[in-house]
Amino acid sequence: MQVGIILAAGQGTRMNSKKQNKVVLPFEGKPMILYGVELFQKTMDETIVVIGAFSESVKKVIGKRNIIYAYQQKQLGTGDAVKTAIKKIEDLKINPHIVVVGYGDHMMFYDENIVNRMTNNLQSSNASAVLLTCFNDNPNKLKWGRIIRGENGKIVDMVEQKDCTKTQLEIKELNAGFYAFDYQFLKENIDKIKRSPVTEEYYINYIVKEAIKSNQKVITITIPFSKVGIGVNTREQYSESEKLFSELK
């Protein structure tokens, strides 16, 4: 069984959203969250949406679709949101072997082929994690985590921009923020995520770092930036993301 987890609990502070969650904003004529919901309903056996801030606005646009909701009491980051989803999975005794995790404001560009490539790679290679990467010529503008590779080309680390050395800031291969995990590995290691000393939040990408550190198999799939797009954290990114999306049509 495969379960898709969509993270949609954040406050959306930088979007200045006062009455609704940013994932319900229209994106090329459709609420952002529905891109992820529809994608997972085509590719996953069950879909869990983690809600929190302005949760009723999220439920309203999803409507009567067959969705499981997990409520994140406090917005303590993406790692904590996934932990909330795991608790729901355990409570419902769903027992998946693979989970795919995406952000509610950054799933508009992904398609079934990408999801299937991730899950097939995870399963066929007995990996603990598969993540998408992409290349961008202006990585410091995006401020995404950098992919660090060893001499053999394998991923050896993933470093957030704020933690990068000057040399690492020049790396153009970036973490796209879309993950497939072996569920057993995820469940057993979710509590190992440490709180960020900067934001005091827990981040799901630290699970990938944990897998690398413990010599688990981690696979990267590199796709064009045009198939990744930009997540929506600010009004500027909202406009830029819609423009990129419309150019693909």
C-alpha positions as CSV (number, residue, x, y, z in Angstrom):
1,M,0.0,0.0,0.0
2,Q,1.1,3.5,-0.8
3,V,0.0,6.6,1.1
4,G,0.4,10.2,-0.1
5,I,0.9,13.0,2.6
6,I,0.2,16.6,1.7
7,L,1.5,19.2,4.1
8,A,-1.0,22.1,4.4
9,A,-1.0,23.2,8.0
10,G,1.3,26.2,7.8
11,Q,0.3,29.8,8.7
12,G,1.4,31.3,5.5
13,T,2.8,34.3,7.3
14,R,4.8,35.7,4.4
15,M,1.6,35.6,2.2
16,N,-0.2,37.8,4.8
17,S,-3.1,35.4,4.8
18,K,-5.6,36.5,7.5
19,K,-8.7,34.4,6.8
20,Q,-7.7,31.3,4.8
21,N,-4.8,29.0,4.3
22,K,-2.6,29.9,1.3
23,V,-3.1,26.5,-0.3
24,V,-6.7,27.4,-1.1
25,L,-5.7,30.4,-3.2
26,P,-6.6,30.0,-6.9
27,F,-3.6,28.9,-9.1
28,E,-4.4,29.1,-12.8
29,G,-8.1,28.7,-12.0
30,K,-7.9,25.9,-9.4
31,P,-7.1,26.0,-5.7
32,M,-3.4,25.0,-5.2
33,I,-4.2,22.2,-2.8
34,L,-6.3,20.4,-5.4
35,Y,-3.3,19.8,-7.7
36,G,-1.7,17.6,-5.0
37,V,-4.9,16.0,-3.9
38,E,-5.8,15.0,-7.5
39,L,-2.3,13.8,-8.2
40,F,-2.2,11.5,-5.1
41,Q,-5.7,10.2,-5.8
42,K,-4.4,8.9,-9.1
43,T,-1.2,7.4,-7.8
44,M,-1.7,6.6,-4.1
45,D,-4.1,4.2,-2.2
46,E,-4.8,6.8,0.4
47,T,-4.3,10.5,0.7
48,I,-3.7,12.3,4.0
49,V,-3.8,16.1,4.2
50,V,-2.2,17.6,7.3
51,I,-4.1,20.6,8.3
52,G,-3.7,23.3,11.0
53,A,-3.9,27.0,10.3
54,F,-7.3,28.0,8.8
55,S,-8.1,24.3,8.5
56,E,-11.8,24.8,7.6
57,S,-10.8,26.7,4.5
58,V,-8.7,23.7,3.3
59,K,-11.5,21.3,4.0
60,K,-14.0,23.5,2.1
61,V,-12.1,23.5,-1.2
62,I,-11.3,19.8,-1.0
63,G,-15.0,19.1,-0.5
64,K,-16.3,15.6,-0.5
65,R,-13.2,13.9,-1.9
66,N,-12.1,10.8,-0.1
67,I,-9.4,12.4,2.1
68,I,-8.0,11.5,5.5
69,Y,-7.2,14.6,7.6
70,A,-4.5,14.8,10.3
71,Y,-4.6,17.9,12.5
72,Q,-1.3,19.4,13.5
73,Q,-1.9,21.1,16.9
74,K,1.0,23.5,16.7
75,Q,2.9,24.5,13.5
76,L,6.3,23.1,14.5
77,G,7.5,22.5,10.9
78,T,7.3,19.9,8.2
79,G,8.9,17.2,10.2
80,D,6.3,17.5,12.9
81,A,3.6,17.6,10.3
82,V,4.7,14.3,8.9
83,K,4.9,12.9,12.5
84,T,1.2,14.0,12.8
85,A,0.4,12.0,9.6
86,I,2.3,9.0,10.9
87,K,0.2,9.0,14.1
88,K,-3.0,9.1,12.0
89,I,-1.7,6.1,9.9
90,E,-1.0,4.1,13.0
91,D,-4.3,5.0,14.6
92,L,-6.2,3.9,11.5
93,K,-4.0,0.8,11.1
94,I,-3.4,1.6,7.4
95,N,0.0,-0.2,7.2
96,P,1.6,1.3,4.1
97,H,5.0,0.2,2.7
98,I,5.6,3.5,0.9
99,V,4.7,7.1,1.7
100,V,5.2,10.1,-0.6
101,V,5.4,13.5,1.0
102,G,4.7,16.8,-0.8
103,Y,3.9,20.4,0.1
104,G,0.4,21.7,-0.5
105,D,1.8,24.9,-2.1
106,H,4.3,23.1,-4.3
107,M,2.7,20.2,-6.1
108,M,1.2,22.0,-9.1
109,F,4.0,21.0,-11.5
110,Y,4.4,17.3,-10.6
111,D,2.7,14.6,-12.6
112,E,1.9,10.9,-12.4
113,N,5.1,9.9,-14.2
114,I,7.3,11.6,-11.6
115,V,5.4,10.0,-8.7
116,N,5.6,6.6,-10.2
117,R,9.3,6.9,-11.0
118,M,9.9,7.8,-7.3
119,T,7.9,4.9,-5.9
120,N,9.2,2.4,-8.4
121,N,12.8,3.4,-7.7
122,L,12.2,3.1,-4.0
123,Q,10.7,-0.3,-4.3
124,S,13.1,-1.9,-6.8
125,S,16.2,-0.7,-5.0
126,N,15.2,-1.3,-1.4
127,A,16.1,2.3,-0.7
128,S,15.0,4.2,2.5
129,A,14.3,7.4,0.6
130,V,14.0,8.9,-2.8
131,L,14.1,12.6,-3.4
132,L,13.7,14.9,-6.4
133,T,16.5,17.3,-7.3
134,C,16.8,19.9,-10.0
135,F,19.3,22.4,-11.3
136,N,18.9,26.1,-11.3
137,D,21.3,28.9,-12.5
138,N,20.2,31.2,-9.7
139,P,20.2,29.1,-6.6
140,N,20.7,31.9,-4.1
141,K,17.5,33.5,-5.2
142,L,15.5,30.4,-4.6
143,K,17.3,29.7,-1.3
144,W,16.7,25.9,-1.5
145,G,18.9,23.3,0.1
146,R,22.0,22.2,-1.9
147,I,22.7,18.6,-2.9
148,I,26.2,17.6,-1.9
149,R,27.7,14.6,-3.8
150,G,30.8,12.6,-3.2
151,E,33.5,11.6,-5.7
152,N,31.3,8.6,-6.8
153,G,28.4,10.9,-7.6
154,K,26.3,9.6,-4.7
155,I,24.5,12.0,-2.4
156,V,26.4,12.5,0.8
157,D,24.6,15.4,2.3
158,M,21.9,18.0,1.9
159,V,22.7,21.5,3.2
160,E,20.2,24.3,3.8
161,Q,21.3,27.6,2.2
162,K,21.7,29.4,5.6
163,D,24.2,26.6,6.6
164,C,26.2,26.6,3.3
165,T,29.8,27.5,3.0
166,K,30.8,29.9,0.2
167,T,31.8,26.9,-2.0
168,Q,28.5,25.1,-1.3
169,L,26.5,28.2,-2.2
170,E,27.8,27.9,-5.8
171,I,26.2,24.4,-6.1
172,K,23.3,24.5,-8.5
173,E,21.8,21.2,-7.8
174,L,18.9,21.7,-5.4
175,N,16.5,19.8,-3.2
176,A,13.1,20.0,-4.9
177,G,11.1,19.2,-1.7
178,F,9.3,16.1,-2.9
179,Y,10.0,12.7,-1.1
180,A,9.2,9.0,-1.2
181,F,10.1,7.0,1.9
182,D,10.1,3.5,3.0
183,Y,7.4,3.7,5.7
184,Q,9.1,1.5,8.3
185,F,12.3,3.6,8.0
186,L,10.3,6.9,8.3
187,K,8.3,5.7,11.3
188,E,11.4,4.4,13.1
189,N,13.4,7.6,12.5
190,I,10.9,10.5,12.7
191,D,11.7,11.1,16.3
192,K,15.4,11.6,15.5
193,I,14.8,14.9,13.7
194,K,16.3,17.7,15.8
195,R,14.7,21.1,16.1
196,S,16.3,23.8,14.1
197,P,18.3,26.2,16.3
198,V,17.3,29.1,14.0
199,T,13.5,28.6,13.6
200,E,12.9,26.0,16.4
201,E,11.0,23.9,13.9
202,Y,11.4,20.3,12.7
203,Y,12.1,19.7,9.0
204,I,11.3,16.6,7.0
205,N,14.4,16.9,4.9
206,Y,16.4,16.0,8.1
207,I,15.1,12.5,7.7
208,V,17.0,12.2,4.4
209,K,20.1,13.5,6.2
210,E,19.5,10.8,8.9
211,A,19.3,8.1,6.2
212,I,22.6,9.3,4.7
213,K,24.3,9.5,8.0
214,S,23.2,5.9,8.9
215,N,24.4,4.6,5.6
216,Q,20.8,3.8,4.3
217,K,20.3,3.8,0.6
218,V,19.1,7.2,-0.7
219,I,18.3,7.7,-4.3
220,T,18.0,11.0,-6.2
221,I,16.0,11.6,-9.3
222,T,17.0,14.7,-11.2
223,I,14.3,16.4,-13.3
224,P,14.2,19.7,-15.2
225,F,13.4,22.8,-13.1
226,S,10.4,23.4,-15.3
227,K,8.8,20.3,-13.9
228,V,9.5,21.4,-10.3
229,G,8.5,25.0,-10.4
230,I,8.5,27.4,-7.5
231,G,6.7,26.9,-4.2
232,V,4.5,29.7,-3.0
233,N,5.8,31.4,0.2
234,T,5.4,35.1,-0.9
235,R,3.2,37.1,-3.2
236,E,6.1,37.5,-5.6
237,Q,6.6,33.7,-5.7
238,Y,2.9,33.3,-6.2
239,S,3.0,35.5,-9.4
240,E,6.2,34.0,-10.6
241,S,5.0,30.4,-10.1
242,E,1.8,31.0,-12.0
243,K,3.8,32.6,-14.9
244,L,6.1,29.5,-15.0
245,F,3.1,27.2,-15.0
246,S,1.2,29.0,-17.8
247,E,4.4,28.9,-19.9
248,L,4.3,25.1,-19.8
249,K,0.8,24.9,-21.4
